[in-house]
Amino acid sequence: MAERTIRDIIQGQELLTAPPAMTVAEAARQMRQRNVGAMMVVDGGRLAGIFTERDALFRVVAAGLDSGSTTLATVMTANPVSITAEHPFADALAMMHEGRFRHLPVTEQGRPVGMISVRDALGPELESFVYELLREEQVSQILA
């Protein structure tokens, strides 16, 4: 079975982007409407940041900020890690696992073209990835 590329996964995906000046409240409405947990923040056509549901919870709600006046630029993760579309999906899974994040912007020359999430792992790569993690753990235990 051929391994899926990121391009295979994002094919036909409708981008959800926002300018840095958008308020958190408006971003949350758009994310709820699209049933997604993250959106890319774009400035001048280039990826400037990512805003996630965790950002809304921890950086806005828990910090006592007003979602109606707080902009994404204030609470987004600036200059996020990204990946290009020609990589195998397993590379994206590894990056998300190592970086401990659940959403990974896909860019081409700094411009957003899609978003990968752990939800996309509900496919053959998940089984392979879990197997590899277990194998690494067993090797570590044997060598310890």
C-alpha positions in Angstrom: 0.0 0.0 0.0 1.4 3.4 -1.0 1.9 5.9 1.8 -0.3 9.0 1.5 1.4 12.3 0.9 0.3 15.5 2.6 -0.9 16.7 -0.8 -3.2 13.7 -0.9 -4.8 14.7 2.4 -5.2 18.4 1.8 -6.5 18.0 -1.8 -9.8 19.9 -2.0 -9.4 21.3 1.5 -11.0 24.7 1.9 -8.5 27.0 3.7 -9.5 28.8 6.8 -7.3 31.8 7.3 -7.6 35.1 9.1 -5.8 38.4 9.3 -3.8 39.2 12.5 -6.3 42.0 13.3 -9.3 39.6 13.5 -10.7 39.4 17.0 -10.6 36.1 18.9 -14.4 36.1 19.1 -14.8 36.3 15.3 -12.1 33.6 14.8 -13.9 31.3 17.3 -17.2 31.8 15.4 -15.5 30.8 12.1 -13.8 27.8 13.7 -17.1 26.6 15.2 -18.9 27.1 11.9 -16.2 25.0 10.0 -15.9 22.5 12.9 -12.1 22.9 13.1 -9.7 23.3 16.0 -7.2 25.8 14.4 -6.9 28.4 11.8 -3.9 30.0 10.0 -3.2 33.6 10.5 -2.0 35.2 7.3 -0.4 38.6 6.7 0.4 39.7 3.2 -0.4 36.3 1.8 2.2 34.6 4.1 1.8 32.4 7.1 2.3 34.6 10.2 0.9 32.4 12.9 -1.6 29.8 14.0 -4.6 30.2 16.3 -5.9 27.1 18.0 -8.7 26.2 20.4 -6.1 25.8 23.1 -4.9 29.3 22.5 -8.4 30.6 23.0 -8.7 28.6 26.3 -5.3 29.3 27.8 -4.2 32.6 26.4 -7.6 34.3 26.3 -10.2 32.8 28.7 -7.7 31.7 31.4 -5.9 35.0 31.1 -9.1 37.0 31.5 -8.8 38.7 28.2 -11.9 40.1 26.3 -12.4 37.9 23.2 -14.3 40.7 21.5 -11.3 43.1 21.6 -8.3 40.8 21.7 -6.8 40.3 18.3 -5.2 37.1 17.0 -1.9 38.8 16.7 -1.9 39.1 20.5 -2.5 35.4 21.3 -1.5 33.4 18.2 1.5 31.2 18.0 3.7 33.3 15.7 6.0 31.7 13.1 4.7 28.2 13.6 6.4 25.1 12.4 5.1 24.1 9.0 5.6 21.4 6.4 5.4 21.2 2.6 2.9 19.2 0.7 5.2 16.7 -1.0 6.2 15.1 2.3 4.7 11.8 3.4 2.0 12.1 6.0 4.1 10.1 8.4 6.6 13.0 8.5 3.8 15.3 9.6 2.8 12.8 12.4 6.3 12.6 13.6 6.7 16.4 13.7 3.4 16.8 15.6 4.4 14.1 18.1 7.8 15.5 18.7 6.6 19.1 18.9 3.6 18.1 21.0 1.0 20.0 18.9 -2.1 18.8 17.1 -2.2 21.1 14.0 0.5 21.6 11.4 0.2 24.2 8.6 1.1 23.2 5.1 2.9 25.8 3.1 4.5 26.3 -0.2 7.1 29.1 -0.3 5.7 30.5 2.9 2.1 30.7 1.6 -0.5 28.5 3.3 -2.0 25.7 1.2 -3.6 23.5 3.9 -3.7 22.3 7.4 -2.9 18.8 8.8 -4.3 17.7 12.1 -4.1 14.6 14.2 -7.6 13.9 13.1 -6.2 13.2 9.7 -4.3 10.3 11.2 -7.4 8.1 11.2 -5.8 6.1 8.4 -3.1 3.6 7.7 -0.3 5.9 8.9 -1.6 5.7 12.5 -1.1 2.0 12.7 2.5 2.3 11.3 3.3 5.2 13.5 2.1 3.5 16.7 4.0 0.4 15.7 7.2 2.4 15.2 6.8 4.1 18.6 6.3 0.7 20.3 9.3 -0.7 18.5 11.5 2.2 19.6 10.3 1.8 23.2 11.1 -1.9 23.2 14.6 -1.3 21.7 15.3 1.3 24.4 14.2 -1.1 27.1 16.4 -3.8 25.7 19.5 -1.5 25.5 18.9 -0.1 29.0 
